[in-house]
Amino acid sequence: MNVSSTTRTASPARSTDDTSAAPGRPVRVGVLVTALLAACVAFQLNASMLSPALKSIEDSLGADSAEIGLTQTAFFTSAALFSLFLPRLGDIVGRRKVLVGMLALMAVGCVVAALAQSVPVLFVGRVLQGASGPTVPLCLIMLRVEVTEPKRYGTLLGVITAVNGGVAGVDSLAGGFLADKHGFQAVFWAMAGVAAVAMGLVAFLTPETKVAAASRMDWPGVGLLVVSVGSLLIALNEAGKLADASWGFVGALVAVSAVAFALFWRTEDRSGHPLVATRHLKQRATWATLLTTVLTMTGVFAVMNGLIPALAQDADAGLGMSAEQSAWWTLTPYALAGLAMGPVAGRLAATFGYGRVLRLGLVGAVASVTLMIFTVSADSRLMLLAASVLVGVTYAGVANIVLNGLGIVLSPKDNPGFLPGLNAGAFNLGAGLSFALLYAVKTAAQPSDAASPDGYVAGMIAGVAILAAAIATSFLIPKPVAAEAQE
C-alpha cells in the first residue's frame, strides 16, 4: 500500500465530535504520517539515545551514577505527568498547536542539557524534554481523525507506534558513538536538531483538529491528578532502591497519592467541564485497559530492559559480556523485531480483533520469557538472542502496539484525549513498578553463591506470573467495534 499517493478531503468521514481548523483542506496521508513519525522519532531519541552516554555525563560533570540516574528519573516522571493532561488540552486548543509546543519545549530542554555544566542544570533540561511525553498518543489521535478505515488505520498505527520501542536500535548505537567521539553534549545537540526538524514538519504538514464541544480546561483536576500520579511514581522509584530505600518516605508518598486521587474524584464529580468524567473512569473500557497496561509493563519491562542485559553482563552467573556486546545481543535485536512486527500487528488487530491479537502477543511474551528461564543455565548467546527477538516480536511488536491502539479507539468521542493520556501514564507507572517489584524478587531470591542465576530466574518467574494476570484482565476490555473491520 502506497500511503503517500493517497489524498482525502478532511471532513465527511470524521467523527462529528472533531472539527478541523481548515475545513475541506486536502490531506495527503503519506505526508501526515511522515510528519507524525518525525515527532515520534524525536521523542524516542530523548528516551533512549542517552543511555550509552550516561557514563560520559558522570565523568564530564563529576557526578556519581545515582545523581545521573535521578536526571533520567526526572525525564520519565515528567513525561508521565505531562501525558495526563496535554492530550486533553489538544482537544480544546488544537492538537497540532499542542504538539508543536511540546516539540519546542523538547528542543529547548535539549539545548539546556547540552550547555549544562552541573547536574541541576541537566535536571532542568531533562524535565523540559519530558514535556514531549504524550507525543505518541497525540500523534495517534491526529492520525485517527484523518484515517477512519479500520485496517488502514491499524497498519499506520503500527508503523508509528513501533518507533516507540526503539529506532531499530540505531538510537542507542548513535548515542554511544557521539558520546565516545564528541562528548555527551553532541548527543543532546543531535536530539535538538531532530526535534527542530520534527517541529517544522508538524507545523507545516499537518492539519489542525480539535473537539468542537470542548471549551475549558479543568486545571484543578489536572493539579490533583498530577500530584496523585507524581507521588506514586516517586514512591515507586524510591522503593526500587530496596535496602537503601526510605520506606517511611514511600509510605508518606503513597498516602499523599491516595488523598490527592480521592480529592480528584470529588472534583471531577462536581466540575462542569471535568478532565475525566467519573462515569468514564467507571467503564471497563477505561479501567480494564489501564490495568492491563500496568500489568503488562510490570511483567515484562524490567525483564527485557534490566534483568536480561544484566545477566548477559554478569561474569559469574551469566555470559560476562561487555555493555556494548550485551546491547548487540539483546536490546538491538529486540528493538528491530518490534519495529518490523508493529505494522503487521496493527493490521491484524483491525482485521481479527484488538483483544484477540493483544492476547496472542501476551501469551507469546509469556512463552518467550519462559524460554529464557529454561535456557539461563545453558549460557548460550544464540538462545539469548532468540529469546530477545521473540520478546521483541510478541511484546514490543504486538502487545505494546495493541495497548497503545486501544487507548485511542476506546476513548469516548466527547473526550478523545483522556484515555490515551491516562494510558501513557499507565505505561510509565508499570515501568517503574516493574523495576521495583522484579528487582526486589531478584534480590530476595539471590543465593550467596555469586555463580548462581537463581535471582535472575526468580525475577523472570515473577514477571511471567504478572503477565498471566495481564492476560486475565485483557478479557475484561470491551471490543472496539468501530475500529475493527466488519465481516
C-alpha positions in Angstrom: 0.0 0.0 0.0 1.5 3.4 -1.0 0.1 5.8 1.5 2.0 8.7 0.1 -0.1 8.8 -3.1 -3.5 8.9 -1.3 -5.4 12.1 -0.6 -8.7 12.8 1.0 -10.8 15.7 2.0 -10.8 16.4 5.7 -14.4 16.5 6.7 -17.0 13.9 5.7 -15.5 10.8 7.3 -14.5 12.4 10.5 -16.2 11.9 13.8 -18.8 14.7 14.4 -17.0 15.5 17.6 -13.9 16.6 15.8 -13.5 19.7 13.7 -10.7 20.9 11.5 -9.3 24.4 11.6 -9.2 24.2 7.8 -12.4 22.5 6.5 -12.1 21.0 3.1 -8.3 21.1 3.0 -6.9 18.1 1.2 -4.8 16.0 3.5 -2.1 13.8 2.0 -2.0 10.9 4.4 1.6 9.9 3.5 2.8 13.4 4.3 0.9 13.4 7.5 2.4 10.1 8.6 5.9 11.3 7.7 5.4 14.4 10.0 4.0 12.3 12.8 6.8 9.7 12.5 9.3 12.5 12.8 7.7 13.7 16.0 7.7 10.1 17.5 11.4 9.6 16.5 12.3 12.9 18.2 10.6 11.7 21.4 12.1 8.3 21.3 15.6 9.7 20.9 15.1 11.6 24.1 14.0 8.4 25.8 16.7 6.0 24.6 19.6 7.8 22.9 21.2 9.0 26.1 21.6 5.5 27.8 25.1 4.8 26.4 26.2 8.3 27.2 25.4 8.2 31.0 29.0 7.3 31.9 30.3 10.1 29.8 27.9 12.5 31.6 29.2 11.2 35.0 32.8 11.8 34.1 32.2 15.2 32.5 30.1 16.7 35.3 32.0 15.0 38.1 28.8 13.3 39.4 28.1 9.8 40.6 25.7 7.3 38.9 22.9 8.0 41.5 22.8 11.7 40.6 22.8 11.0 36.8 20.1 8.3 37.4 18.0 10.9 39.1 18.0 13.0 36.0 16.8 10.0 34.0 14.0 9.5 36.5 13.1 13.2 36.2 12.7 12.8 32.4 10.4 9.8 32.6 8.4 11.2 35.6 7.9 14.5 33.7 6.8 12.5 30.6 4.3 10.6 32.6 2.8 13.7 34.2 2.6 15.8 31.0 0.9 12.8 29.4 -2.0 13.0 31.8 -3.4 16.3 30.5 -1.7 17.5 27.3 -3.8 15.3 25.0 -7.0 16.8 26.6 -5.5 20.3 26.1 -5.1 19.4 22.5 -8.8 18.5 22.2 -9.5 22.1 23.4 -6.9 24.4 21.9 -5.9 22.3 18.9 -3.7 19.1 18.7 -1.2 20.5 16.2 -0.7 23.6 18.3 0.0 21.5 21.4 2.3 19.0 19.6 4.3 21.9 18.1 4.6 23.4 21.6 5.7 20.0 23.1 8.4 19.7 20.4 9.6 23.2 21.1 9.9 22.6 24.8 11.8 19.4 23.9 14.2 21.3 21.8 14.8 23.9 24.5 15.4 21.1 27.0 17.9 19.5 24.7 19.8 22.8 24.4 19.7 23.4 28.2 21.1 19.9 28.8 23.8 20.3 26.1 25.0 23.5 27.8 24.8 22.0 31.3 27.9 22.4 33.5 26.2 20.9 36.5 23.7 18.2 37.5 20.9 20.6 38.5 21.0 22.3 35.1 20.9 18.9 33.4 18.0 18.0 35.6 16.1 21.1 34.4 16.8 20.2 30.8 15.6 16.6 31.2 12.3 17.9 32.9 11.7 20.2 29.9 12.4 17.3 27.5 9.8 15.3 29.4 7.1 17.7 28.2 7.1 15.6 25.0 5.8 12.6 27.0 2.4 12.3 25.2 3.9 12.6 21.7 2.9 9.1 20.5 -0.8 9.1 21.8 -1.3 12.6 20.4 0.1 11.6 17.0 -2.2 8.5 17.0 -5.3 10.8 17.8 -4.3 13.1 14.9 -4.0 10.1 12.6 -7.3 8.7 13.7 -9.1 11.9 12.7 -7.8 11.6 9.1 -7.8 7.8 8.6 -11.1 6.2 9.6 -10.9 2.9 7.7 -10.0 0.2 10.3 -7.5 -1.9 8.5 -5.6 1.1 7.1 -5.6 2.9 10.5 -4.4 -0.3 12.2 -1.5 -0.6 9.8 -0.4 3.1 10.1 -0.9 2.9 13.9 1.6 0.0 13.9 4.1 2.0 11.8 4.0 5.0 14.1 3.9 3.1 17.4 6.7 0.7 16.5 9.2 3.5 16.8 8.2 3.8 20.4 10.1 0.6 21.1 13.4 2.0 19.8 14.5 3.3 16.5 15.7 0.0 15.2 18.5 0.1 17.8 20.2 2.9 15.9 19.3 5.4 18.7 21.5 3.6 21.3 24.3 2.9 18.8 24.3 6.5 17.6 24.2 7.8 21.2 27.2 5.7 22.1 29.2 6.8 19.0 28.5 10.5 19.6 29.4 10.3 23.3 32.6 8.5 22.6 33.8 10.7 19.8 32.4 14.2 20.7 31.2 14.0 24.3 27.7 13.8 25.8 26.9 17.3 24.6 26.8 16.0 21.0 24.0 13.6 21.9 21.8 16.5 23.1 22.6 18.7 20.1 21.6 15.8 17.8 18.3 15.4 19.8 17.7 19.2 19.4 18.3 19.1 15.7 15.8 16.2 15.2 13.3 18.0 17.5 13.6 21.2 15.4 13.0 19.3 12.1 10.0 17.5 13.6 8.6 20.7 14.9 8.8 22.3 11.4 7.2 19.2 9.7 4.3 19.1 12.2 3.7 22.8 12.0 3.5 23.0 8.2 2.4 19.5 7.1 -0.4 18.5 9.5 -3.9 19.9 9.7 -5.3 21.4 12.9 -8.1 19.4 14.7 -9.9 19.8 18.0 -13.1 18.8 19.7 -15.9 21.1 18.8 -17.7 20.9 22.1 -14.6 21.3 24.3 -14.0 24.8 25.5 -12.5 24.9 29.0 -9.6 23.0 30.7 -10.2 21.5 34.2 -7.0 22.8 35.8 -7.9 22.0 39.4 -8.5 18.4 38.3 -5.1 18.4 36.4 -3.3 19.6 39.5 -4.8 16.9 41.7 -4.2 14.1 39.2 -0.6 15.2 38.7 0.0 15.2 42.4 -1.5 11.8 42.8 0.3 10.1 40.0 3.6 12.0 40.6 3.7 11.0 44.2 3.1 7.4 43.3 5.8 7.4 40.6 8.3 8.9 43.1 7.3 6.4 45.7 8.0 3.5 43.2 11.4 5.0 42.3 12.3 5.2 46.0 11.1 1.6 46.6 13.3 0.5 43.8 16.3 1.3 46.0 15.3 -1.7 48.1 17.5 -1.9 51.2 18.6 1.7 50.7 15.0 3.0 50.4 13.4 5.3 52.9 10.2 3.2 53.5 8.7 5.9 55.7 9.1 8.3 52.8 7.5 5.7 50.5 4.5 5.3 52.8 4.0 9.1 53.1 4.1 9.5 49.3 1.5 6.6 48.8 -0.7 8.3 51.4 -0.4 11.7 49.5 -1.2 9.9 46.3 -4.4 8.3 47.7 -5.7 11.6 49.3 -5.0 13.5 46.1 -6.8 10.9 44.0 -9.8 11.0 46.3 -9.9 14.8 46.0 -9.5 14.5 42.2 -12.5 12.1 42.1 -14.6 14.5 44.1 -13.6 17.5 42.0 -14.4 15.7 38.7 -17.9 14.8 40.1 -18.6 18.5 40.7 -16.9 20.0 37.7 -19.0 21.2 34.7 -16.0 20.5 32.4 -14.1 17.7 34.0 -10.7 16.5 32.9 -12.1 13.0 33.2 -15.8 12.4 33.9 -16.1 9.8 36.6 -18.6 7.9 34.5 -15.8 7.2 32.1 -13.5 6.1 34.8 -16.1 3.5 35.9 -16.3 2.0 32.5 -14.4 -1.2 31.6 -13.1 0.5 28.6 -11.1 2.7 30.9 -10.1 0.7 34.0 -9.6 -2.7 32.3 -7.4 -1.1 29.6 -5.3 0.8 32.2 -5.0 -2.2 34.5 -3.9 -4.5 31.6 -1.3 -1.9 30.5 0.1 -1.6 34.0 0.3 -5.4 34.5 1.9 -5.9 31.1 4.6 -3.3 31.7 5.2 -4.6 35.2 5.6 -8.2 34.0 8.0 -7.6 31.0 9.7 -4.2 31.1 12.4 -4.8 33.8 12.9 -8.3 32.3 14.0 -7.0 28.9 15.5 -3.7 30.0 17.1 -4.8 33.2 17.4 -8.5 34.1 18.4 -9.9 30.7 21.1 -7.3 29.9 22.4 -7.6 33.5 22.5 -11.4 33.2 24.3 -11.1 29.9 27.0 -8.9 31.5 27.3 -10.9 34.8 30.7 -12.5 34.7 29.8 -15.1 37.4 26.1 -16.1 36.7 25.9 -15.1 33.1 27.9 -14.7 29.9 30.3 -11.9 31.0 29.6 -9.7 28.0 30.6 -6.0 27.8 27.8 -3.4 27.8 28.2 -2.9 24.1 28.1 -6.7 23.4 25.0 -7.0 25.6 23.2 -4.4 23.6 24.1 -6.1 20.3 22.8 -9.5 21.5 19.7 -8.3 23.4 18.4 -4.8 23.1 19.2 -4.2 19.4 17.5 -7.4 18.1 14.6 -6.8 20.5 14.1 -3.3 19.0 14.5 -4.5 15.4 12.0 -7.3 15.9 9.4 -4.9 17.4 9.9 -2.4 14.6 9.4 -5.0 11.9 6.3 -6.5 13.6 4.5 -3.3 14.5 2.7 -2.5 11.2 1.7 -6.2 10.9 0.3 -6.2 14.4 -1.8 -3.1 13.8 -3.3 -4.6 10.6 -4.0 -7.9 12.3 -5.7 -6.1 15.3 -8.1 -4.2 13.0 -8.8 -7.4 10.9 -9.2 -10.1 13.6 -9.9 -8.0 16.7 -7.7 -5.9 19.1 -8.5 -8.2 22.0 -7.5 -11.4 20.2 -4.3 -10.0 18.9 -3.4 -8.5 22.3 -3.8 -11.9 24.0 -1.8 -13.5 21.3 1.0 -11.1 22.0 0.8 -11.6 25.8 0.7 -15.4 25.5 3.8 -15.1 23.2 5.5 -12.9 25.7 4.9 -15.4 28.5 6.3 -18.2 26.3 9.3 -16.1 25.4 10.2 -15.2 29.0 9.6 -18.8 30.0 12.1 -19.9 27.3 14.6 -17.5 28.8 14.1 -19.1 32.2 14.7 -22.6 30.9 17.8 -21.6 28.9 19.6 -19.5 31.5 21.7 -22.4 32.7 22.8 -23.1 29.1 25.0 -20.0 28.9 24.2 -19.8 25.2 24.4 -16.5 23.3 22.3 -17.8 20.5 19.5 -18.8 22.9 19.7 -15.3 24.5 19.5 -13.8 21.0 16.5 -16.0 20.1 14.6 -15.2 23.3 15.3 -11.4 22.9 13.9 -11.5 19.3 10.8 -13.4 20.5 10.1 -10.9 23.2 10.6 -8.1 20.7 8.0 -9.7 18.3 5.5 -10.6 21.0 5.7 -7.7 23.4 7.3 -4.7 21.6 5.8 -5.7 18.2 2.3 -6.9 19.2 1.2 -6.2 22.8 2.7 -2.7 23.1 1.2 -1.7 19.7 -2.3 -3.0 20.5 -2.3 -1.5 24.0 -1.4 1.9 22.5 -4.1 1.5 19.9 -6.8 0.5 22.5 -6.2 3.8 24.3 -7.2 5.6 21.1 -10.1 3.5 19.8 -11.8 3.1 23.2 -11.6 6.7 24.2 -15.0 8.4 24.3 -15.9 10.7 21.4 -16.6 13.7 23.7 -13.2 13.4 25.3 -10.8 11.6 22.9 -7.6 12.8 24.7 -8.3 11.4 28.1 -7.8 7.7 27.8 -4.6 7.9 25.6 -3.2 10.3 28.2 -4.0 8.0 31.1 -2.8 5.0 29.2 0.6 6.7 28.6 0.7 7.3 32.4 -0.1 3.6 32.9 2.9 2.6 30.7 5.2 4.7 32.9 3.7 3.5 36.1 4.1 -0.1 35.0 7.7 0.5 34.0 8.5 1.9 37.5 6.7 -0.8 39.3 8.4 -3.4 37.2 11.9 -2.4 38.3 10.8 -2.0 41.9 9.0 -5.4 42.1 11.0 -7.7 39.9 14.4 -6.5 41.3 13.0 -6.9 44.8 12.2 -10.5 44.0 15.6 -11.0 42.4 17.4 -9.6 45.5 15.3 -11.7 47.9 15.9 -14.9 45.9 19.6 -14.4 45.2 21.7 -17.1 47.0 25.1 -16.4 48.5 26.8 -18.2 45.6 27.5 -15.4 43.0 27.7 -18.0 40.2 24.0 -19.0 40.7 21.5 -17.4 38.4 18.6 -18.2 40.8 18.0 -14.5 41.5 17.5 -13.7 37.8 15.3 -16.7 37.3 13.1 -15.7 40.3 12.6 -12.2 38.8 11.6 -13.7 35.5 9.2 -16.1 37.1 7.5 -13.2 38.9 7.3 -11.4 35.5 5.6 -14.4 33.9 3.1 -14.5 36.8 2.2 -10.8 36.3 1.9 -11.3 32.6 -0.5 -14.1 33.2 -2.6 -11.7 35.3 -2.5 -9.3 32.3 -3.9 -12.0 30.1 -6.8 -12.5 32.5 -7.6 -8.7 32.7 -7.4 -8.4 28.9 -10.7 -10.4 28.7 -12.4 -7.5 30.5 -11.5 -5.0 27.8 -14.6 -4.3 25.6 -14.4 -4.9 21.9 -13.8 -1.6 19.9 -16.4 -2.5 17.3 -16.0 0.7 15.2 -12.2 0.3 14.9 -12.4 -3.3 13.6 -13.2 -4.5 10.1 -16.6 -6.0 9.9 -17.3 -9.3 8.1 
